[in-house]
Amino acid sequence: MKKAIVLMMTLGFISIITALVIYTLSISEKSFHTVSGIDAQNQFSLVFKDFTKIIKANTKDVNDSDTLSMFLSMSLPPIKEPKSGLEVGLLVDSRMSKININSLLTSLLPSEGNCDLNDTTDKLCRPLNRFFEKYEIRDKILLEQLMLDTVDKDDIELGTMTEIASEDIDFSQGKIYSYSHLKKIFDAYYKLTSDKNIFRITQEGVEDYFYFGDTNASKQMLDCDAPDVQNAMNLILPSNFVSDSVDEQDYCSMFNQNDPELKEIKKLFSIKQFDLNDTKSKYLIKCNLIFNTDTVNRSLVFDYDIKNKRIDSIEKPIFE
């Protein structure tokens, strides 16, 4: 009965969102003739503003894991208005079900990437090592050094030719900003090793496990209650806790066990449930806004911080 009530509330929520979108955009034959003279950039800007208002309005009541789950189920697949040919959609997902690769690398900087330094560095390196092993990367240490030298801001090389910025003055340092930025690190790795396995790593493969957040480790969290957190957990957990079962595990209960190793992992990766009153960490949702016309296809991905009710970052839009 409880699940049925939640489902009804979710469906109602989606219906309200859909109605708001249609109302806000005013997609009718008459109104579209009015906006048809506006270029695609301006149309897209209007849609972006409308959706950010809708997201802000509908996250004000998200205050616990249950209401968060309902919100995350509100994704709108692209809806096409037949008279105008205009297609709009919004897909939402939790960033907090993935590992923030920049925060992880920042935590490894004091040890200069030495995974064997102690038990803590071994646990911090585990996600990267397991991910690279999945793709049979030959020199995991060199690849990690290239990534660490990207996150730090000095010009001291951890390995041989691992400071990409010394070879490329346009290479950004301080954090890894996006997959395209990470791809430059992969290219540099290939030039040093000729390891073709690096090209097996795709954007989708990376984003199944990681996201490109800020470097402030104190503001991070990994949501143990997120529906698709299993990938990240399988990189982090000790081998005896890893499961390939399609059934969702209760990771929150798992990390409440009185197990010393789990307790340390919980602390290192800030594993917890969504809590609106926890002002120390952000809670980011990934929003993918889709806007298509008969002549233009456009997509924009941005992160929205539910706790602070603001856009946290915007990726470079795809415009075709």
C-alpha positions in Angstrom: 0.0 0.0 0.0 2.8 2.4 0.9 4.5 1.7 -2.5 1.3 2.3 -4.3 0.8 5.7 -2.6 4.3 6.7 -3.4 3.8 5.7 -7.0 0.6 7.7 -7.3 2.3 10.7 -5.8 5.2 10.3 -8.2 2.9 10.1 -11.2 1.0 13.1 -10.0 4.3 14.9 -9.6 5.4 14.1 -13.2 2.0 15.3 -14.5 2.4 18.6 -12.7 5.9 19.1 -14.1 4.7 18.3 -17.6 1.8 20.7 -17.3 4.2 23.4 -16.1 6.5 22.8 -19.0 3.8 23.1 -21.6 2.3 26.1 -19.9 5.6 27.9 -19.5 6.7 27.3 -23.1 3.2 28.1 -24.4 3.7 25.7 -27.3 0.8 26.3 -29.6 0.6 27.1 -33.3 0.0 30.8 -32.6 2.8 31.2 -30.0 5.3 29.3 -32.1 4.8 31.6 -35.0 5.8 34.4 -32.6 9.0 32.7 -31.4 10.0 31.3 -34.8 11.7 34.6 -35.7 13.9 34.2 -32.6 17.1 32.4 -33.3 17.7 28.9 -31.8 20.1 30.3 -29.2 17.5 32.6 -27.7 14.8 29.9 -27.8 17.1 27.6 -25.9 17.9 30.3 -23.4 14.2 30.8 -22.7 13.7 27.0 -22.2 16.7 26.8 -19.9 15.4 29.6 -17.7 12.0 28.0 -17.6 13.3 24.7 -16.5 15.6 26.1 -13.9 12.6 27.8 -12.3 10.6 24.6 -12.4 13.5 22.7 -10.8 13.9 25.3 -8.0 10.2 25.3 -7.3 9.9 21.6 -7.1 13.0 20.9 -5.0 11.8 23.1 -2.1 9.9 20.1 -0.7 12.7 17.6 -1.1 13.8 17.1 2.5 14.7 13.4 2.9 15.6 10.3 0.9 12.0 9.4 0.1 11.1 12.8 -1.4 14.5 12.9 -3.2 13.7 9.5 -4.8 10.4 10.9 -6.0 12.1 13.9 -7.5 14.7 11.9 -9.3 11.9 9.8 -10.9 10.4 12.9 -12.6 12.6 12.8 -15.7 10.7 13.9 -18.8 11.6 12.1 -22.0 11.6 14.5 -25.0 8.1 15.6 -25.8 7.4 16.8 -29.4 4.7 19.3 -30.2 3.4 18.2 -33.7 2.4 21.6 -35.0 5.7 23.4 -34.2 8.0 20.4 -34.4 9.6 21.7 -31.2 10.8 18.9 -28.9 11.8 19.5 -25.2 12.9 17.1 -22.5 14.6 17.0 -19.1 16.4 14.0 -17.7 17.6 14.1 -14.0 19.9 11.9 -12.1 21.9 12.0 -8.9 25.6 12.9 -9.1 26.0 11.6 -5.6 25.7 8.0 -6.7 29.1 8.5 -8.4 32.6 9.1 -7.1 34.0 12.6 -7.4 37.2 11.9 -9.2 38.7 15.4 -8.3 38.0 15.0 -4.6 39.5 11.5 -4.7 42.7 12.7 -6.4 43.0 15.6 -4.0 42.9 13.2 -1.1 45.8 11.3 -2.7 48.0 14.3 -3.3 49.7 14.3 0.2 50.9 10.8 -0.4 52.0 11.8 -4.0 49.9 8.9 -5.3 51.8 6.3 -3.3 49.1 3.7 -2.9 51.3 1.4 -0.7 52.1 4.1 1.8 49.5 2.9 4.3 46.0 1.3 4.6 44.3 4.6 4.0 46.1 5.3 0.7 45.4 1.7 -0.3 41.7 2.2 0.2 41.7 5.6 -1.6 43.5 4.1 -4.6 41.2 1.1 -4.8 38.5 2.7 -7.0 41.0 3.9 -9.6 43.0 0.7 -9.6 39.9 -1.4 -10.1 38.6 0.8 -12.8 41.8 0.7 -14.8 42.1 -3.0 -14.3 38.7 -3.4 -15.9 40.2 -1.9 -19.1 43.5 -3.8 -18.6 45.5 -0.5 -18.4 49.2 -1.6 -18.5 50.7 1.3 -16.4 48.2 2.3 -13.8 50.8 4.1 -11.7 51.8 6.4 -14.6 48.1 7.2 -15.5 47.4 8.0 -11.9 50.5 10.3 -11.8 49.3 12.1 -14.9 45.9 12.7 -13.2 47.4 13.8 -9.9 49.7 16.3 -11.7 46.6 17.7 -13.4 44.9 18.3 -10.1 47.8 19.8 -8.3 48.9 23.3 -9.3 52.7 23.0 -9.0 55.1 22.2 -11.8 56.9 19.3 -10.0 56.5 16.0 -11.9 55.5 12.9 -9.9 56.8 10.8 -12.8 58.5 11.2 -16.1 56.8 13.8 -18.3 53.6 13.7 -16.1 53.1 17.5 -16.0 51.1 17.9 -19.2 51.0 21.6 -18.8 54.8 21.8 -19.3 54.2 20.4 -22.8 50.9 22.1 -23.5 50.5 25.7 -22.3 46.7 25.4 -23.0 46.3 22.4 -20.7 44.2 23.4 -17.6 45.3 22.4 -14.1 43.7 22.4 -10.7 41.0 19.8 -11.5 39.7 17.6 -14.2 36.8 19.6 -15.7 35.1 17.2 -18.0 35.5 14.0 -20.0 37.1 15.9 -22.9 39.7 17.2 -20.4 40.3 13.7 -19.1 40.7 12.5 -22.7 43.7 14.8 -23.1 45.2 13.0 -20.1 44.5 9.7 -21.8 46.1 10.9 -25.0 49.2 12.0 -23.1 49.3 8.5 -21.5 49.2 6.9 -24.9 52.1 9.0 -26.2 54.2 7.8 -23.2 53.2 4.1 -23.3 51.7 3.2 -26.7 49.1 1.3 -24.6 46.0 1.1 -26.9 43.8 -0.2 -24.1 43.4 3.4 -23.0 41.1 4.0 -25.9 38.7 1.3 -24.6 37.7 3.8 -21.9 34.6 5.7 -23.2 32.8 8.7 -21.8 29.9 6.5 -20.8 32.3 4.1 -19.1 33.8 6.8 -17.0 30.5 8.4 -16.1 29.1 5.1 -14.9 31.4 5.4 -12.0 32.8 9.0 -11.6 31.8 12.6 -12.0 33.9 15.8 -12.2 33.1 17.7 -9.1 35.2 20.3 -7.1 38.3 19.4 -5.2 37.0 20.3 -1.7 36.8 16.9 0.0 34.9 18.3 3.0 31.9 19.1 0.9 31.6 15.7 -0.7 29.2 12.8 -0.2 28.4 9.4 -1.7 24.7 8.7 -1.4 24.3 5.1 -0.1 20.6 5.2 -0.8 20.9 6.3 -4.5 19.3 3.8 -6.9 22.3 3.4 -9.1 25.1 3.6 -6.5 26.1 -0.1 -7.0 28.8 0.7 -9.6 30.6 3.1 -7.3 30.3 0.8 -4.3 31.8 -2.1 -6.3 34.9 0.0 -6.8 35.2 1.0 -3.2 34.1 -2.0 -1.1 36.4 -4.8 0.1 36.2 -7.8 -2.2 34.2 -9.9 0.2 31.4 -7.2 0.1 31.3 -6.7 -3.7 28.3 -8.2 -5.4 27.2 -8.4 -9.0 23.6 -9.1 -8.0 21.1 -7.0 -9.9 19.1 -6.7 -6.7 19.8 -3.4 -4.9 21.7 -3.8 -1.7 21.0 -1.8 1.5 24.3 -0.1 1.5 23.3 2.4 4.2 22.7 -0.5 6.6 25.9 -2.1 5.5 27.9 0.9 6.5 26.2 1.1 9.9 27.7 -2.2 10.8 30.4 -2.3 13.5 33.1 -3.2 11.0 36.4 -1.2 11.3 37.2 -1.3 7.6 33.7 -0.3 6.5 33.8 2.5 9.1 37.1 3.9 7.6 35.7 3.6 4.0 32.5 5.4 5.1 34.6 8.3 6.4 37.1 8.4 3.5 34.3 8.6 0.9 31.7 10.5 3.0 29.1 7.8 2.5 25.7 8.8 3.9 22.1 9.4 3.1 20.6 12.7 1.8 20.0 15.1 4.7 18.8 18.6 4.1 20.1 19.7 7.4 23.6 18.6 6.6 25.0 21.9 5.5 28.6 20.7 5.1 28.1 18.7 1.9 26.4 19.6 -1.4 23.8 17.4 -3.1 24.1 17.7 -6.8 21.6 16.5 -9.4 22.6 16.1 -13.0 20.1 17.8 -15.3 20.2 17.1 -19.0 18.1 19.6 -20.9 17.2 18.5 -24.5 15.9 21.0 -27.0 15.3 20.1 -30.7 13.6 21.7 -33.6 13.4 20.6 -37.3 16.7 22.3 -37.9 18.5 22.4 -34.6 19.4 19.8 -31.9 20.7 21.1 -28.7 21.6 19.5 -25.3 22.9 21.1 -22.1 24.0 19.3 -19.0 24.2 21.2 -15.7 24.5 20.4 -12.0 21.9 21.7 -9.6 22.6 21.8 -5.8 19.4 20.9 -4.1 20.6 22.1 -0.7 21.7 25.5 -1.8 19.0 25.9 -4.5 21.4 27.0 -7.2 23.2 25.8 -10.3 26.6 24.5 -9.3 28.1 24.1 -12.8 27.3 24.0 -16.5 29.0 21.8 -19.1 29.7 23.1 -22.6 26.5 22.7 -24.5 26.2 20.4 -27.5 24.8 22.3 -30.5 24.1 20.6 -33.8 
